[in-house]
Structures are given as C-alpha cells and as structure tokens.
C-alpha cells in the first residue's frame, strides 16, 4: 500500500486561497444581489399601494425584466446560488411592477 505524498506548503496555501476566494466571491455576490434586489422593493410597494404606474417606463421594465430572466437562467446554468436567489426575487419584484404597468397603464 503506497501512501499519497503530503501536499507541499505552497499547494496547501494555494488550496486555501482558492477556497477563500470562492467564499469571498459568494459573499460579494450575495451582498450585491441583496442590495440590488432590495432596491426594487420601494417601487413595488408604491405601485401596489397607489396603483399608479404613469411615471414608469414600460420599455425599461420590459427590457430590464427580460434581462433579469436571463441572469436567472445564467445562474441556474452555473449553479451559482447568489445569482439564482437574487435574480429570482428581483424577477418577482420587477415582474409585479411590469404586470401592474400593463394592467393599469
């Protein structure tokens, strides 16, 4: 039975750096996703409360909501949970505003 050689200190540092980088990447993605998603909550609340969408651009919400749908698909393909969760929630929020814009003009 042969034992695998112990990894060198450089290899251990590289592995730890890669793990830390992945954790940092997930943390950054989660914070970014949270902030950009929460940014839509006041708009949704205002439109829901007033039923007024007069000052909202239909073309902007159509393009943006479509883009968010693609970001969600991209996250699903990558299996990147920060991208998936943030864009699923953002899609629900922007989809709500878009639906209310279409309904109430």
C-alpha positions as CSV (number, residue, x, y, z in Angstrom):
1,X,0.0,0.0,0.0
2,X,1.5,3.3,-1.0
3,X,0.6,6.5,0.8
4,X,0.0,9.6,-1.1
5,X,2.7,12.2,-0.6
6,X,1.8,15.1,1.7
7,X,1.0,18.3,-0.2
8,X,3.6,20.9,-0.1
9,X,3.1,24.1,1.9
10,X,2.7,26.0,-1.4
11,X,-0.1,23.6,-2.5
12,X,-1.8,24.0,0.8
13,X,-1.7,27.8,0.6
14,X,-3.0,27.7,-3.0
15,X,-5.9,25.4,-2.0
16,X,-6.8,27.6,1.0
17,X,-6.6,30.7,-1.2
18,X,-8.9,29.2,-3.8
19,X,-11.4,28.2,-1.0
20,X,-11.2,31.7,0.5
21,X,-11.6,33.3,-3.0
22,X,-14.7,31.2,-3.6
23,X,-16.2,32.2,-0.2
24,X,-15.3,35.8,-0.9
25,X,-16.9,35.6,-4.3
26,X,-20.1,34.1,-2.8
27,X,-20.1,36.8,-0.1
28,X,-19.7,39.6,-2.7
29,X,-22.4,38.1,-4.9
30,X,-24.8,37.7,-2.0
31,X,-24.3,41.3,-0.8
32,X,-24.6,42.7,-4.4
33,X,-27.7,40.6,-5.1
34,X,-29.3,41.6,-1.8
35,X,-28.7,45.3,-2.4
36,X,-29.8,45.4,-6.0
37,X,-32.9,43.3,-5.2
38,X,-34.0,45.3,-2.2
39,X,-33.7,48.5,-4.3
40,X,-36.9,47.5,-6.1
41,X,-39.0,46.9,-3.0
42,X,-39.9,50.6,-2.5
43,X,-41.0,50.9,-6.2
44,X,-43.2,47.7,-5.9
45,X,-44.7,48.9,-2.7
46,X,-45.5,52.4,-4.1
47,X,-47.1,51.0,-7.3
48,X,-49.0,48.4,-5.3
49,X,-50.3,51.0,-2.9
50,X,-51.2,53.7,-5.4
51,X,-51.9,51.5,-8.4
52,X,-50.3,54.4,-10.4
53,X,-47.7,53.4,-13.0
54,X,-48.0,56.6,-15.1
55,X,-44.4,57.7,-14.5
56,X,-42.9,54.2,-15.1
57,X,-41.3,53.4,-18.4
58,X,-42.9,50.3,-19.9
59,X,-40.0,49.7,-22.3
60,X,-37.4,50.0,-19.5
61,X,-39.3,47.4,-17.4
62,X,-39.8,45.1,-20.3
63,X,-36.1,45.1,-21.2
64,X,-34.9,45.0,-17.6
65,X,-37.3,42.2,-16.6
66,X,-36.2,40.2,-19.6
67,X,-32.5,40.8,-18.6
68,X,-33.2,39.6,-15.1
69,X,-34.7,36.5,-16.5
70,X,-31.5,35.8,-18.5
71,X,-29.4,36.5,-15.3
72,X,-31.6,33.9,-13.5
73,X,-31.0,31.4,-16.4
74,X,-27.3,32.1,-16.3
75,X,-27.2,31.5,-12.5
76,X,-29.1,28.2,-13.0
77,X,-26.6,27.0,-15.6
78,X,-23.7,27.9,-13.3
79,X,-25.4,26.6,-10.2
80,X,-24.5,29.9,-8.5
81,X,-26.9,30.4,-5.6
82,X,-26.2,34.1,-5.1
83,X,-27.1,34.8,-8.7
84,X,-30.1,32.4,-8.6
85,X,-31.7,33.7,-5.4
86,X,-31.1,37.4,-6.1
87,X,-32.5,37.2,-9.7
88,X,-35.4,35.0,-8.8
89,X,-36.6,37.6,-6.2
90,X,-35.8,40.5,-8.5
91,X,-37.7,38.9,-11.3
92,X,-40.7,38.5,-9.0
93,X,-40.4,42.2,-7.9
94,X,-39.9,43.6,-11.4
95,X,-42.5,41.2,-12.8
96,X,-45.0,42.6,-10.4
97,X,-44.3,46.2,-11.4
98,X,-44.4,45.2,-15.1
99,X,-47.8,43.4,-14.6
100,X,-49.2,46.4,-12.8
101,X,-47.9,48.7,-15.5
102,X,-49.6,46.6,-18.2
103,X,-52.8,46.4,-16.1
104,X,-53.1,50.0,-15.0
105,X,-51.2,51.7,-17.9
